[in-house]
Amino acid sequence: MTETAATTLHFLPLVPYPVLAVLTAIGLVLVLAAFFRLRRGAIPRGFALTVLLLALLNPSVLTEEREPVSDIATIVVDDSASQTFGRRSERTEQALSHLKSELSGRDGLELRIAHAPADKDGEAGTALFAALDEALADVPSSRRAGAIMLTDGQIHDVPGNEAPDYGPVHGLLTGRRDDMDRRIVVTQAPAYGIVGKNVTVRYRVSDSNTGKDSAGIILRPGTGKPLMRVVPTGEEQTMELPVGNPGQNVFELETGLLPGEITDANNSATIVVNGVRDRLKVLLVSGLPYIGERTWRNILTSDPGVDLIHFTILREPQKLDATPQNELALIPFPFQELFEVKLGEFDLIIFDRYTVNQILPLHYFNNISRYVQDGGALLVASGPEYIGPESIYKTALKSVLPAAPTGEVIERAYRPKLTGIGKRHPVTESLSGESDWGEWIRILPSTVSGGDILMEGLDDQPLLVLSRSGEGRVAQLATDQVWLWSRGVDGGGPYAELIRRLAHWLMKEPELDENALDVRADGFRISLRRRQIGEDQPPVVMERPNGSLEPIKMTGRGDGWASATVNAESPGVYAFENGDLRHLVVVGGINPKELAAVVSTGEKLAPLADRTGGRILWLEDQPRPDIRMIPESEQYGGRNWIALRRNNDFTVTGVSDRAILPTWLSALAILAALAFAWWREGRPG
């Protein structure tokens, strides 16, 4: 590219413009005066004024040495995940090779190639214009020849009317017009739900070029059996999903792969609902008035998340005393409503020194046993009544209670202590000050048939036992002396924290589960932690989004936990099974934007292409489009060709400025004009 010269005329006044304006006004007055008084002197005076003003304006010739600069054309290559479908990658490579051979080496054109990398987690989608802006960050708009996008058209950052001047923007589409795809779109899903209740989710199955009017849907909850249904395509559907546990509840909607479908990557959708507990409903039944029942009530009512119903048996039906019936103010025990009609509404039932009597018929204990087996929670605090003929162990609860009474009560001072398992179990592991705990004075020796013994009392007798029965949980305290800690006897102890943890373990709080498997995802790095309560732990098995299984080796840390780290290869839902427990974690984005729509289209890029005069061509029709360079125009393309803008920009390498009238010549011209005017006016008419 050779240098050129450009010459322009401009003025460099010898006096400021205001002074020049005043001189011009005075000169015009003199010229007009001469015109009215001495007509023959008007023209010479006007000529003299013109010469004077021209000399003061100082006309000059400006010469610039200009060096042309090249225009910048940018090819943006879409490297997103959807570009791997079908023959899109192949068409992209062929078109890129053609464009480079056509544009490289053209005089006055510099070619830049920008790659828009794949969005790993799929949340941001395909960002071609971010890559284009980065490539052109150092290029002024006067040098931008245009941009050519090699893409399937699924672009998620197309600018609106505020787009900078890229030059003409063209799209070369790599897909096919008849690409067939089916996808699941979740249109509404709540982020939170109440544990034990359902949430409503709205979704639809969207088809492109499939010709189908219905689809089979499979719902895969985190636990439980999959559910199947057939729904019409293109219509919004609703579904009720149960929130079964606090924290993440992960559900997957899935539909099968159609013959000829471009991908099944978007044939599923993930729904994550964070479960939060409503107010917990607790039923506390005290068998008789005693000093310890206030301790239970005070602890439970102090928790704002607990809704407590407390009954104390003050007077049994068979009890005889002299109180007239019309003076009694006692409420009849609503056994039918509590233990039949509304039993399933309670999260926890506590029997505190309860004894079998004529108030609660024996067959209602069958209901309580089934309640536990079906997932309920039962806590029994035992007093001397537990060993008598009216013990609740003699009822249907025997099948769920882990500790059988030996038939004796020992009343002698002792200090509760943690067992080996108790020191690792989440209910008791961090209870502080074990060596300073106050003494209790009663214990009911028992034989434990199952569960974990967390605390021991006198002569290493079981004091606190936790067990699982069916889907439910049971806790037994072989004493009624917890109230001594609440009164600070002998220094007291952590009674409030112990009871709070017991209640929340019974109600299946994940943080207090002795088999807890904590799974967290940080990007594509999955961290696992598992409690090591016992020596024999079931293996942890990972299920990838594609269904493949892999056992995970957990490494013990010596603090009751084992850990492992897994690097995920792709986004999706990963399942981890630990015995009968199943935990799900979502890696990457939930329902990534990149896979929400994968059918090739020009609709997203078309508005910008129209505004800039660009064109959108399908590579399946024009695999090698003609590339031209034209001056600024309203249209930069046709049926089988696209054009880049020739800007003819330059840089100035040198400047010279030369006055047309030298100073001495200007002075002579002014004197000559004045002399001519004086001579002309001095001649007789």
N, C-alpha and C positions, 0 to 999 in steps of 0.2 A: 504494500500500500504506500503510494508516493505522496509527498507533501504537496499542498496547493496553497495559493495566495488569494486573499479576498480583500478588495479595496472598497472603502466607504468614505463618504463626505460627511464631515461634522464640523462644528464650530467651537472655538475656544476663545470666548470674549475677553478683550483686554481690560474691560471694566466690568463691575458687577451689573447684573441685569436691571436692578432698580435705577442705577445711574443711566444705563442705556435707555431705559424707558423715559426718563426725564428729558434726556437730550433729544430723543425722538419727538416728544411732545413740543419742545421749544422749536425745533426745526420745522415742524408742521405749521406752527403758528406763523413763523416767518414766511414760509412758502405761501400760506393763504393771504397774508398781508400783501405780499408782492402781487398776488393774483388780482386782488381788488384795486390796488393803487397803481401798480406798474405791471400791466399784463405781460409786457415783453420780458420781465425779469422772473416770472414764476417758474418757467421751465428750467432755466439755469440754476436757480436756487434749489429746486427739487433734485436736479442732477447732483449738485454739490452735497446735499443732505444724504442722498443715497450712497454716494462714494464714501462719505464719512462713516455712515452706519455700517457699511460693508467692511470697512477697514477695522472698525471697533469689534465687529463680530469675529474677525480673524478666522475665516474659513480654512479648514485643513483637510488633508487626505490621510486617512488611517489605513495602513496596510497590515493585515494579519497573516502570519505564516501558520497554516493549519495542517495538522496531521490526523487523518481519519482514524477512528477507533472501531474495533470490531463490535458487532452486536452479539448478545449472549442468548443462545437458545438452550432451554432446559428440558431434558427428558426425565420424567418421574416414573420410576418402576415400582409398581405395587407388589410388595413381597408378603402380603397378608396371607392368613391361613386359607381364605377362600380361593386364592389364586392357585392352590394345589389341586383343585377339583378338575376332573375332565382333562382336556388338552390345553388348559389355560397357561400353564407354565411353558409348554412347548411353543404356543403362539407368541407368548411374551418374548422368549429368547429369539425367535425368528424375526419378529418386528423390530426388536432392539438392534439386532445385527444389521437389518436393512436401513434403519434410521442412521446408524453410525456411519455406514458406508456412503449414504447419500449426503450427509451433512458435514462429515469430517473433511477438512481440507478446503471447504468453500471459502473463497476470498471474502474477507470482511465478516466472518461468522466464527464465533467460538462456541463449542458445544460442551455443556455440563450435564452429567448424569447423576441423578439423586435417587437413592433407594429408600423407600418408606418401609422400615422394618416391621416385622409382624408384632402385633400387640400381644405380649405373652399371656396375660391373663384375660384378654378379650374385652376389658371394661371400656377402654378408650376407643376401640374400633380402629378403622383404617384412616390414618391421618396423612394423606398425600400432600395437603397444602402446608402442613407444618414442615415437611421435608423440602417443599418448594421454597418456602420463606427462608429456610436456613441456607439453601443453595444460592439464593439471590440477595442475601443480606448485605453484600458489599457491591451490589450492582445498582446504579441509578436507573430510574424508569426510562430515561432517554436511550439506554442501551439494551433494553429488554426486547428481544425479538419474538418471544412467545414461549409457551409451555405445551409439551405433548405428554399426556398421561397414558401410560400402558397399564390398564386396570380392567377389572370386571365391572366397574361402575358403582360398586358398593363402597362409597366414600362417605366418611362421617364428619368431615371438617370443611365442607365446601363453604366458602365465605359468601355472604349476601351482597347487598348493594355497596357495602363499604369496602369491598375487595380492592387491594392495591392494583396498580397498573402492571400486570404481568405481560402485556401484549396479548395476542390471540391465544386462547386456551382451547386445546383440542383434546379429544378423548378417543383412544383406539381401544375398543372393547375386546377383551380376550375370550369371553364366553360365547354361548350360542343363544339365538333368539328363543329356541324351544327347550331350554334347560328346564328339567322337571324337578320339583322339590316340594317336600311337605315339612312343615315345622309347627311346633307348639308354641303359642304365645300366651304368656301369663299376663292378663290385663289388669288384674287387681289381686293383691295378696297382702294381708296385714302383716306388719313386722312383729307384732306381739299378740299373745292370746292368753286367756286364763287357763291354767292347768285344770284338766278335767272337763273342759267345755270344748265346743267345736268352733272353728273359724270358717268363714265363707271365702272361697277362692273362686275367681272368675278367670276363664281361659278360653281359647279357641284353637282349633286346628286349621291352619291356613295352607292351602294348596296352590301351587303354581304349575299350570300346564299338565296336571295329573288326570283331569277328566273324571275324578272321583267325587262323590257327593257324601261319603261317610267314611269314618275312620275308627279303628279299634284303639281304645286307650287303656293303659295299665297304670294304676297308681301303686307305687312302691313306697310304703311308709318305712321309717327307720326300724320299726319292730312290727311284727304281725304279718299277716298274709297279704299278698298283693290283691288289688281289686281290679276288675275288668268291666268295661262298658263300651258301647258303640255310640258315637256322637256324629251329628252332621258336620261337614266341613264348612268353614267360613262363618259359623254362627257361634256367638258367645255362650259358654256353658258355665254353670255353677257347680261347686262341689264342696261338701262339708268335710273338713279335716279335723281329727281329734288332736288336741294338745295334751299329750300324755305325761310330760315331765317338765320340770323347770329347766331353763336353759334352752339350747337349740333343739328344735324338732324339725328334722329334715325329711322332706317328701320329694319323690321324683314322679313326674308324669312322663309317660313314654308311649310312643306309637311305632309300629313296625316300619321296616324299610320297604319302599315300593320298588318293583322292578323298573330299572332305568333311572331311578332317582339319583341325582348328582351326588348326594351325601346323606348320611344319617346322623351327622354331627349335631344337627338341630332338631332331631326327632325326639328329644327329651328336654324337659325343663325342670329346674330345681326350685323348690319352695322351702324357705327357711323361716320358721315361726319361733320366736323366742317366747318360751313359756314362763309366765309369772304366776305365782300363787295368789289366789284371792285370800281373804281372811280364812284361816284354818279353823275348822269346826272340831272342837274337842269336847267329849262327854266325860266328866269326872263323877264317878259314883263312889261315895264314901259309905262304908258299911255301918259306921257309928260315929258319934261326935267324939273327937279326941284332939289333942293339942297339935298333932301333925297335919291335920287336914287343911288348916289355914295356910301352912307353908306351901302345899300344892296349889291352892287357889291363888295365893298372892303371886307366885312365880308365873303362873299361866295368865293371869289377868294383867300382869305388867308388860306382857308382849303385845304391842298394838296389832300384830298380825294374827292374833289368836282370838277366836270367838268361842268363849267358854260357857258350857252349860254344866252346872254343878248341882248334884242332888246328894243330900245326906239322909240316911235312914235314921230318923229320930224315934219312930214308934212303929213297931210291927203290928199287923192286924190282930195277932193273937195276944198281944200284950194287954194285961188287965191293970187298970189303975182307977182311982176314984174320980178322974176328970170327966165331967159330963160331956157327952158328944157334942152338944150345942155350943160348948165353950172351946172346942178344939179349933185351932186356926191352921192346921196342917194341910198341905196340898196332897191329894192322892197321887201316888207314884204312877206316871204315865207310861207304864211299861210297854203297852201295845204300840203307842206312837213312836217311842224311842227305839225299841228293839225289833220292830217289824216294819212299820210304815216308813220311818225315816232313818233306819239304821245305816243304809248305804251313803247317806249324806255326810256322815262324820268321817273326819280324817284320822282321828285317834280316839280310842276308848281306854279309860284308866279305871281300874278297880283298885280302890285304896281301902285295904282291910275289909273287903267285902265278904260277907258270909251268906250262904244259901238260906233263904227264908221264903215265906209265903207271898212276898211282894212280887218277886220275879219268878214266874213259873219256869220249871226246868226246861221245857221245850224251847224257850227263848235262847238258852245257851247254845242250842243247835244253830240258831240263826247267827249268833256271834262267831261260832266256829267257822261257818261258811263265809262270813264276812271277812275273817282273817285269810282264809284260803283263797279268796277272790281278790286279795290285794289290800285288805284293811290292816290297821295297826292296833296292837293291844299292849298295854303296860299294866303289870300287876305288882303292887306293893304289898308284901305279905306281913301280916301280924300273926298272933297266936291262933287266930281263926283258921289259918291255912292248914293246920294239922288235924282239926277236929272233924267230926262226922259231917259237918255242914260246910266243909271246904269246897271252894269252887273247883278244886282239882278233881272232885268226885263227880263233876258234871261233864258235858260234852266238850268242855274246854281242855280236858285232859289230852286230847289228840293234838293240840297246838302248843301246850305249855311244855317247855324243855326241862323244867326242874320239878321232880317229884319229891314231896315231903317225906322225911324219914320218921316223922311222928314225935319229934321232941323239939323243945324250945330251950335255948341256952341264954340265960341272962347273966352275962359277965362282961366286964369292960374289955374292949379291944379296939385296935386302930385298923380301919379299912386300908387295904393296900392293893396296888395294881399287880396283875399277873404279867407274865411275859408278853402274852398277846395284848393285854390291856395297855402296855406301854407303847404298842405300835398301832393300836386301833384308833381311828380318828375320833371316836366318841370320848376317849379318855387319855389319848397320848400326850396332850399338852396341859393337862390339869396340874396346876402349879402347887408346890409346897407339900408333896406327899408325906414327907417326914414330919411335918407340923400339923397334919390333920388331927382334928379332935376325935375323942373316943365315942363309940357307940356301945350300947349295953344290951342289945338283944340281937340274936340271929337264929334263923330257922334252918338247921342243917337239911340238905336236900341232895338227891341223886340226879345228876345232869345226864340226860340221854342224848342231847344234841346241842349244837350252837357253840358259842364262844364265851368262856368265863373271863370277864374283864377285871373283876374285883374279887378279892377274897377277904374273909373275916377271921374269926376265931378258929384256931387250929386248921387254917387253910381251907375253911369251909367256903363253898361258892356263895358269893354275895350279890354279884350282878351278872346276869346271863342274858345274852342276846342270841336270837335264833331267827331263822326264816321258816315259814310254814306255807307251802304253796306259793302264791304270789304275794303273800303278806309277811309281816314282821312282828315279832313278839319280844318284849323285854320283861325280865323278872328281877325284882329286888327282894332278897330273902330277909328283909327287915322293914320295920316301920320307923326307923330312927333318924331319917334324914333331917327331921326338924331340929335335932340337936345342933347340927351345923348352922342352921338359920338363926339360932339363938346365941351362937358364939360360945357354946359350952366347950371348955377345954381348948379354946382357940378356934373352934368352928372349922369350916372347910368350904370348898367351891361348890356348894349345893346348887346354886342358881345355874351355873354354867353346866353342871352335870345333868340337871333335869332338862335344860334347854336343848342340849345336844342329844339326849335320849329321845326327846320328842321329835326333833328334826331328823334323826336317823330313822326312827320308826316311820316317818312320813316321806322317806326316800329322797332326802336332799342329796344330790350327787356328790357334794363336797365331803359328806360324812360316810360315803359308802366304803366299806372295808375292801371291796374289789374295784375301787375307783380306777378308771383308766382315763387319764386326762390327755386329750388330743387337741393340739393347736396347730394352726397353719400360719406361717409367716412367709407370704409370697408362695414359693414352691417348696419351701422347707417345712416338713411336718415333724413336730416334736411330740414324743409320747412319754408319759409317766404312768407307772402302775404301782399301786401299793403292794407290798410284799408282806402280808399278814402271816401267811403260812408258808411252809417249805414247798408244798406241792401246788404250783400255780399252773393253770391251763395256759397253753401257748397263745400268743397274740397273732392273729392272721389278718393280713391286709387284703382287701378286695379292691382292685383298681376300677376305674370307670368302665373299662372294656370287659370286666368280668373275671379277669385273671386273678389268681390268688398267690400270695407270697407270705410265708411265715416270717415274723419279725423277731430277731434275737434281742431280748431285753437284758441290760447289764445292771446288776445290783449296785447300789451306791452306799450301802451300809447304814442308811438312815430310815429303813422301812420302805424305800422306793426303789424301783428299777426304771431305767430310761432307755430311749433309743431315738435315733433321728433318721428320717427317710426323706429322700429327695424325689419329689413327684415329677414325672416326665411331661404331664399335660394337665390342663385344667379339668375340673370335674369333681364328682363326689367320690371320696374314698371312704370305705367302710373298714372298721377295725373290730374284730370279734375277739372277746376275751371270755372264753367259756360260754355262758348263756347271755352275756352282755354284748351289745352291739352299739358302737359309737360311729357317728358319721362326721366327716369334716369336709368342708367345701374349699377346694384349692382353686385359686384364680377367681375370676368374676362369676357371679351367679347369673346364669343365662347370658353369656357374653354377647355384647353388641355385634361383634365381628361375625357371629354365626346366626344372628337373628334373621338375616335374609342373605341368601347366597346366590340367588338367580341373577345373572348378568343383566344390567340395565343401564340406560343412558339418562334416565329421568333425573337423577340427582345432580349430574354435571351439566345438564342441558341449559338451565337458566344462565349460568355463568358463561358457557360457551356462546350462547346467543348474544349476551351483552358485549362480549369482546370480539364478535365476528368469527369465532372458532367453529369447528365442525366436530361431529361425533360419527365415527365410522366403525363398522364391525369388521374385525380382522378375518372372520370366516368368509366375508364377501370380498374384502380388499386386503389380502395379506401383505401386499407391497404397495401402499399408496404413494402417489407422486408427491414430492416435496418441492415447493417453490419458495422464492423470496420476492416479495413485492413491496412497493412503498405503502405508506399508511392508507388504509382502505376501510370500508364498512364491512366487507366480507373477505375472509381469508380461507375460503375452501369451497369445494364443489362436490360432486357425486363421488369422485374417486381421487381427489387431491386435497391437500391442505397446504397452507402457506404460512410463512413466518414474515414478520414485519421488518422491512429495511429502514433503519432510523437515520442513516447518514450522519451519525454523531461524529464529533471531532474534538481534538484538544488543540489549543493555541500554543505554538512553540516559540513565536517571536512576534513583536509588534513594532512598527515604525510609523511616526507621525510627522507630516511635512506640511508647512503652511503654504497656501496657494499664493498669497500676496506677502512678499517680504516686507519688513517694516519700512525700509527706505522707499520701496515702490508705492506703498500705501500713502506715505507722506507726500510724495510727488503727485499722486493722483488727487489727493485732497487739495493741494495748492493749485493744481491746474484747474480743478472744478471751480474753486473760489475765484480764481483769476478770470475764468470765462464768464462767471456770473457777474463780476464787477464790470467787466468790459461790456457785456451785453446791456446792463442797466444804464451805463454811462453814455451810450450812443443816443443821439437825438432821435425822437420818434420817427 
